[in-house]
Amino acid sequence: MSVGHTEVTIEPVVSCGEEHEDCGIRDVLDRIGDKWSVLVVVELAQGVRRFRQLQRAVPGISQRMLTLTVRRLERDGLISRTVYPTVPPQVEYELTTMGHSLTHLVKALADWSAEHRDAIARARRHWDAEHPDSGIR
């Protein structure tokens, strides 16, 4: 890339070596890049939550989607699930050590989003004006 008269080399953010090699990143990014997973991780960063507390804290998530999301996050080792032998059973969720290690990245992404929100909105308006029939919104 050229900036002015100076040549700038940009290193790839992620490189697996071979051009089309997966190296396991896609599978992980599919999980942590999922809308519901991020919102559940953000809520659990505040502390232990019961299922209904999570459901109330994540607007728009259905019971089924929350069930799938917490199961997937548990399977991936990002959250733990504790069942207490009460009637009805009480279930609590919390981030594991690995799950907590993800929270600083989520915060960095949230901070970046807040910092660039206005510029992105301007870019979208400009693009939409230039491409009125694109169907992208």
C-alpha positions in Angstrom: 0.0 0.0 0.0 1.3 3.5 -0.8 0.7 6.5 1.4 1.9 9.7 -0.2 5.3 8.7 -1.5 6.1 6.2 1.3 5.6 2.5 0.8 3.9 0.9 3.7 3.8 -2.8 4.3 0.8 -4.2 6.2 1.2 -7.5 7.9 -1.8 -9.8 7.9 -3.8 -9.8 11.1 -3.9 -13.6 11.1 -1.8 -15.9 9.0 -2.1 -19.7 9.0 0.9 -20.2 6.7 -0.8 -21.8 3.7 -3.1 -19.6 1.6 -6.3 -21.7 2.2 -5.3 -23.4 5.5 -8.0 -23.2 8.2 -5.8 -23.6 11.3 -8.8 -23.7 13.5 -9.5 -20.0 13.6 -12.8 -20.1 11.7 -14.5 -22.5 14.0 -13.5 -20.4 17.1 -14.5 -17.1 15.4 -17.8 -18.6 14.4 -18.6 -19.1 18.1 -17.2 -16.0 19.7 -18.3 -13.8 16.8 -21.9 -15.0 17.2 -24.2 -12.2 18.3 -25.8 -14.1 21.1 -22.6 -15.6 22.4 -21.0 -12.2 22.7 -24.0 -10.8 24.6 -24.1 -13.8 27.0 -20.3 -13.4 27.6 -20.8 -9.7 28.3 -23.5 -10.4 30.8 -21.6 -13.2 32.5 -18.6 -10.9 32.9 -20.7 -9.2 35.5 -20.9 -12.4 37.6 -22.9 -15.6 38.0 -26.3 -15.6 36.4 -29.3 -17.9 36.4 -31.0 -18.8 33.1 -33.9 -16.4 33.5 -31.5 -13.6 34.6 -29.5 -14.2 31.4 -32.7 -14.2 29.3 -33.9 -10.9 30.8 -30.5 -9.3 30.3 -30.1 -10.3 26.6 -33.0 -8.5 24.9 -34.5 -10.4 22.0 -33.1 -13.8 22.7 -35.6 -16.7 22.8 -35.5 -19.4 25.4 -34.4 -21.9 22.7 -31.6 -19.7 21.4 -30.3 -19.0 24.9 -30.3 -22.7 25.6 -28.3 -23.4 22.4 -26.0 -20.5 23.1 -25.1 -21.6 26.7 -24.7 -25.2 25.7 -22.3 -24.2 22.9 -20.3 -21.9 25.2 -20.2 -24.6 27.8 -19.0 -27.2 25.2 -16.3 -24.7 24.1 -15.1 -24.3 27.8 -16.0 -20.7 28.0 -18.8 -21.0 30.6 -19.6 -23.5 33.4 -23.0 -24.7 34.4 -23.8 -25.6 38.0 -27.0 -27.5 38.8 -28.3 -27.4 42.4 -30.5 -30.2 43.6 -33.6 -28.1 44.4 -37.1 -28.4 43.3 -37.2 -27.1 40.6 -33.5 -27.5 39.9 -31.6 -24.2 40.2 -29.0 -23.7 37.4 -26.3 -21.1 37.4 -23.9 -20.1 34.7 -20.5 -18.4 35.0 -17.5 -17.7 32.9 -14.6 -20.1 33.2 -11.0 -18.8 33.3 -10.8 -19.0 29.6 -14.1 -17.2 29.2 -12.8 -14.4 31.4 -9.8 -14.1 29.2 -12.1 -13.3 26.3 -13.7 -10.3 28.1 -10.9 -7.9 27.4 -11.1 -8.6 23.7 -14.9 -8.0 23.8 -14.4 -4.8 25.7 -11.8 -3.7 23.1 -14.2 -4.4 20.3 -17.0 -2.5 22.1 -14.7 0.5 22.7 -13.6 0.4 19.0 -17.3 0.3 18.0 -18.2 3.3 20.1 -15.2 5.2 18.9 -16.1 4.6 15.2 -19.9 4.5 15.4 -20.4 8.0 13.8 -17.8 7.4 11.1 -19.5 4.1 10.2 -22.9 5.7 10.1 -21.6 8.4 7.8 -19.9 5.8 5.5 -23.2 3.8 5.3 -25.2 6.9 4.4 -22.7 7.8 1.7 -22.6 4.3 0.3 -26.4 4.0 0.5 -26.8 7.3 -1.5 -24.3 6.0 -4.1 -26.0 2.6 -4.3 -29.7 3.1 -3.8 -30.8 -0.1 -5.5 -28.3 -2.4 -3.7 -30.8 -3.9 -1.3 -28.2 -3.8 1.4 -29.2 -2.2 4.7 
